[in-house]
Amino acid sequence: MPASDALPDLSGLLELSRIEQLDLKPVILRVQTDLYLRAPRRDRAVRETFTSLACGLIPTVDQETLRVVAEKLAAHPETPPAVLEALAARGIIAPPAAADADTAEDGPMPAMLTARLASLPSLRREAIEDLSRDGRPEVDLALALNREIILGGEPLRRVVGRARRDADLARVLLARPDLAAGDLAPLYLHADPATREAIVRAVEAVAGLRSCPPVPRGLGAALTALSTDRDVPTFVETLAASLGLPTDFVTEAGEPDARYDLLTLAMRAAGLHEDEAVYVFLTLNQGVARSAERVTALVAVFRSLGRAAARDLLATLLDRPLAERTPDLHRPYHGPEASFRHGTERAAPVRAAPPARNRLDGSR
């Protein structure tokens, strides 16, 4: 092994540490941990050297030193199992037996061990940064549940970003009293009405500084005609095109109810009038139309924010920018009774609906 790859020989310091009233063991353990983690490569010889030294020192040093060392090793995939066992014996982390049984010796640290480390109340900023990059649900949940740490900046953005598609993690983050509403905007679809209102206020404060692109000509008429025909695929495709979004953007919301909330935000962002949106709620999906409570809730979502805020919130929920310019739509009317006249806000009378086609939730 090249000399540059080997861990330094600190035997002299070990000898000094045996002198009464001169305890250098905590310093040696911290230094060797830093050197191990920064080594350009950690082959078998380096791992064995670090394992031997660390396992000899861990039973003899104080708890604070052990917490610092555990934090540094928390998210590192090449932490030797024997070192984890020694830390577990001191009660710093969960025993390896409680972790994933199928984890290979040289593979990533077991998720349950890392999650236990993420629960430590004295986590330092660097450890939180490393743990937030882990990406495993157990670790994210442990960080979200740990109210003794300051969760902010990039670590918070990473965890919140993954919580978009994890309802349990989203609920834990939304319940934290120390997080700002603006930071929780990506979790709007999971939030209760009071939290949604706070998120909207935070988004509105920034969105008001920007202007919106013009509404594509004929968009309202095209969408209401498609809603009359209950042509869900073409409706979603047309709405998505007006915002520069992929046609499957509604699937980001998961559950059917959340999909309609997302669709409502998209209609608001696209520039539809309220009566056009209400017409869609009453015609596109009969399951929604039959529930006065659901229609009322969707109208409340539509009214709760302006178009600029809807665009910003929609972009945040989907984690992608909206198109600033979209071409005008030139779709033929399906008959005057099924459309809205351009530039008016009066809804056309509802005609008898044809047999139901595909619904937004995928049923028929």
Secondary structure, 3 states (H helix, E strand, C coil): CCHHHCCCCCHHHHHHHCCCCCCCHHHHHHHHHHHHHHCCCCCHHHHHHHHHHHHHHHHHCCHHHHHHHHHHHCCCCCCCHHHHHHHHHCCCCCCHHHCCCCCCCCCCCCHHHHHHHHCCCCCCHHHHHHHHCCCCHHHHHHHHHCCCCCCCHHHHHHHHHHHCCCHHHHHHHHHCCCCCHHHHHHHHHHCCHHHHHHHHHHHHHHHCCCCCCCCCCCHHHHHHHHHHCCCHHHHHHHHHHHHCCCCCHHHHHCCHHHHHHHHHHHHHHHCCCHHHHHHHHHHCCHHHHCCHHHHHHHHHHHHCCCHHHHHHHHHHHHCCCCCCCCCCCCCCCCCHHHCCCCCCCCCCCCCCCCCCCCCCCCCC
